[in-house]
Amino acid sequence: IVIRLLGAPMWALLEELRGERRTGRSARMLFEVLGDIWVVERNPYLQDDLLDNPKRRRLLVEALRHRLNEIDKRRAQNAGDDADRDANVAKLIVAARAAVDRFAAWFPETAALRKRVQRTLGRYTRRDNITFDGLQRVSHVTDATDWRVEYPFVVLHPDTEDEVRGLVEGCIELGLTIIPRGGGTGYTGGAIPLDARSAVINTEKLERLSDVERIELRGHAHLVPTLDCGAGVVTKRAMDVAEA
């Protein structure tokens, strides 16, 4: 968590300070701040709650900054003891304050981007096919690998294949990473978002499945039995039609 929020150099610095066994209380307060940020970053339900409650969000950010101010006060009280140590603690506080600032800025930035996404992608599909809620994001954070890296920013549920073309164009315009997803049963991690600004295009509604047709294919002397499947067709259904 420290490396993710503050960077590897700050982790090395913190380890050095902890080795002196003189930063127990300050370290605990720092870990509380980073832990609170991490819990919200990894829980879309909490994010939705804080997006909907500006007052609660403000109180949380104020509490985080208050704890960092307390660490800074303790640093100032002991500033004359060890100049190098004082400088290192000051670097940690600066990095932690920057992390809190990024955390606070994430909410208005996210709200603004959600509006842009709704406006842009709403030209190509129904608005209720564009989902940001915690349930959808949690449901699309991983596939059968159970490997979780980043939650998707938005999950899209096109009704037809024709809508997909426009959604792809819109996602490129918005700078979102595009992840096509079927049933989420893969074991290769192909449907897992690696970027927080990702759009998962869920193809489960695209269930077109033809009967077996024998068609002419180049390079084959005889007619070839063929199925025409939409992207959302479960493989077992196609197998059943072919077997029948």
C-alpha positions in Angstrom: 0.0 0.0 0.0 2.8 2.4 0.8 4.6 1.7 -2.5 1.3 2.1 -4.4 0.4 5.4 -2.8 3.7 7.0 -2.0 6.2 5.2 -4.3 9.1 2.8 -3.7 11.6 5.5 -2.5 9.2 6.5 0.3 8.9 2.8 1.4 12.7 2.5 1.6 12.8 5.8 3.6 10.1 4.6 6.0 11.9 1.3 6.5 15.0 3.2 7.4 13.1 5.3 9.9 11.4 2.4 11.5 14.7 0.7 11.9 15.6 3.5 14.4 12.6 2.5 16.5 11.7 6.1 17.1 8.7 6.6 14.9 6.1 4.2 16.3 3.2 6.6 16.9 3.8 8.7 13.8 4.2 5.6 11.7 0.9 4.2 13.0 -0.9 7.5 12.1 0.7 7.5 8.7 -0.5 3.9 8.1 -4.0 4.9 9.3 -4.1 7.6 6.6 -2.9 5.4 3.9 -5.1 2.5 5.0 -8.2 4.7 4.9 -7.3 5.8 1.3 -6.7 2.2 0.3 -9.9 0.9 1.7 -11.9 3.5 -0.4 -9.8 2.9 -3.5 -10.5 -0.8 -3.4 -14.2 -0.6 -2.6 -16.5 0.8 -5.3 -19.5 0.8 -2.9 -17.7 3.2 -0.6 -16.7 5.3 -3.6 -20.3 5.6 -4.7 -21.3 6.5 -1.1 -18.7 9.3 -0.9 -19.5 10.5 -4.4 -23.1 10.9 -3.3 -22.3 12.6 0.1 -19.9 15.6 -0.3 -20.2 16.4 3.4 -19.1 12.9 4.4 -16.3 13.1 1.9 -15.1 16.4 3.2 -15.0 15.2 6.8 -13.0 12.1 5.7 -10.4 14.2 3.9 -10.2 16.7 6.8 -9.5 13.8 9.2 -6.7 12.5 7.0 -5.1 15.9 6.8 -5.5 16.4 10.6 -3.6 13.2 11.2 -0.8 14.3 8.9 -0.7 17.6 10.7 -0.3 15.8 14.0 2.7 13.9 12.6 4.2 17.2 11.4 3.8 18.7 14.9 5.7 15.8 16.4 8.4 16.2 13.8 8.7 19.9 14.6 8.9 19.2 18.4 11.9 16.9 17.8 13.5 18.8 14.9 16.7 19.7 16.8 17.5 16.1 17.7 18.6 14.8 14.3 18.6 16.9 11.2 18.8 14.0 8.7 15.9 12.2 10.4 13.8 15.4 10.5 14.4 15.9 6.7 13.4 12.3 6.0 10.2 12.6 8.0 9.4 15.9 6.3 9.7 14.1 2.9 7.3 11.4 4.0 4.8 14.0 5.1 5.0 15.8 1.8 4.5 12.6 -0.1 1.5 11.6 2.1 -0.1 15.0 1.7 0.2 14.7 -2.1 -1.5 11.3 -1.8 -4.4 12.8 0.2 -4.7 15.6 -2.4 -4.9 13.1 -5.2 -7.5 11.1 -3.2 -9.6 14.3 -2.7 -9.3 15.3 -6.3 -10.4 11.9 -7.6 -14.0 12.4 -6.6 -14.8 15.6 -8.6 -12.7 14.3 -11.5 -14.6 11.0 -11.5 -17.9 12.7 -11.3 -17.0 15.0 -14.3 -15.7 12.0 -16.4 -18.8 10.0 -15.7 -20.9 12.9 -17.1 -18.7 13.0 -20.2 -19.0 9.2 -20.6 -22.8 9.3 -20.3 -23.0 12.2 -22.8 -20.6 10.6 -25.3 -21.6 7.0 -25.2 -25.3 7.8 -24.8 -25.3 8.7 -28.5 -24.8 5.0 -29.3 -26.7 3.0 -26.7 -29.4 3.4 -24.0 -28.3 5.3 -20.9 -29.1 2.3 -18.6 -26.6 0.2 -20.6 -23.8 2.6 -19.3 -23.1 1.5 -15.7 -20.8 2.9 -13.1 -22.3 1.4 -9.9 -20.4 -0.7 -7.4 -22.1 -4.0 -8.3 -21.3 -3.8 -12.0 -17.7 -2.7 -11.3 -17.1 -5.5 -8.7 -18.7 -8.1 -11.1 -16.3 -7.1 -13.9 -13.0 -6.6 -11.9 -11.9 -10.2 -12.6 -12.6 -13.3 -14.6 -12.2 -17.0 -13.5 -8.6 -16.3 -12.6 -9.9 -14.3 -9.6 -7.0 -11.9 -10.2 -7.9 -8.3 -9.3 -5.8 -5.4 -10.4 -8.0 -2.4 -11.2 -11.7 -1.9 -11.1 -13.2 -0.8 -14.5 -14.3 2.8 -14.7 -17.5 1.9 -16.6 -19.2 -1.3 -17.8 -21.1 -1.2 -21.0 -24.0 -3.6 -22.0 -24.7 -3.0 -25.7 -28.1 -4.4 -27.0 -26.8 -5.0 -30.6 -23.6 -5.5 -32.5 -24.3 -2.3 -34.3 -24.0 -0.4 -31.0 -20.5 -1.8 -30.4 -19.0 0.1 -33.2 -20.1 3.5 -31.8 -19.2 2.5 -28.2 -15.6 1.7 -29.4 -15.3 5.0 -31.2 -16.7 6.8 -28.1 -14.3 5.0 -25.7 -11.3 6.0 -28.0 -12.5 9.6 -28.0 -12.7 9.5 -24.2 -9.3 7.9 -23.8 -10.7 4.8 -22.1 -8.9 1.4 -22.4 -11.4 -1.1 -24.0 -11.8 -4.6 -22.7 -14.3 -6.9 -24.5 -15.8 -9.5 -22.2 -18.0 -12.5 -22.7 -19.1 -14.7 -19.7 -16.0 -14.0 -17.7 -15.1 -17.7 -17.5 -11.6 -17.4 -19.0 -8.5 -18.6 -17.2 -6.0 -16.4 -19.0 -6.9 -13.0 -17.5 -8.0 -11.5 -20.8 -11.0 -9.7 -19.4 -9.2 -8.2 -16.4 -8.7 -4.4 -16.3 -5.1 -3.3 -15.8 -6.0 0.4 -16.1 -8.3 2.4 -13.8 -9.7 4.2 -16.8 -11.0 1.1 -18.5 -14.3 0.4 -20.2 -15.5 -3.2 -20.1 -17.8 -4.0 -23.0 -20.0 -6.9 -21.8 -21.2 -8.9 -24.9 -23.6 -11.2 -23.0 -26.7 -9.7 -24.7 -25.4 -10.5 -28.2 -26.9 -14.0 -28.3 -27.6 -14.4 -32.0 -27.3 -18.1 -32.9 -28.3 -19.6 -36.2 -29.1 -23.1 -37.2 -26.4 -25.1 -38.9 -26.0 -23.9 -42.5 -23.9 -25.6 -45.2 -22.0 -22.9 -47.0 -19.3 -22.7 -49.6 -15.9 -21.7 -48.2 -12.9 -21.0 -50.3 -10.4 -23.8 -50.2 -13.0 -26.5 -49.5 -14.3 -28.8 -52.1 -17.6 -29.5 -50.2 -20.1 -27.3 -48.4 -19.0 -26.7 -44.8 -21.5 -26.9 -41.9 -21.4 -23.5 -40.2 -22.9 -21.7 -37.2 -23.3 -17.9 -37.1 -22.9 -16.9 -33.5 -23.1 -13.6 -31.6 -20.3 -12.7 -29.3 -22.4 -13.5 -26.2 -23.3 -17.0 -27.2 -22.1 -19.5 -24.6 -19.9 -22.2 -26.2 -22.0 -25.0 -24.8 -25.1 -23.7 -26.6 -23.2 -23.7 -30.0 -21.9 -27.2 -29.3 -25.4 -28.4 -28.6 -26.7 -27.0 -31.9 -23.8 -28.5 -33.8 -24.3 -31.9 -32.1 -28.0 -32.0 -32.8 
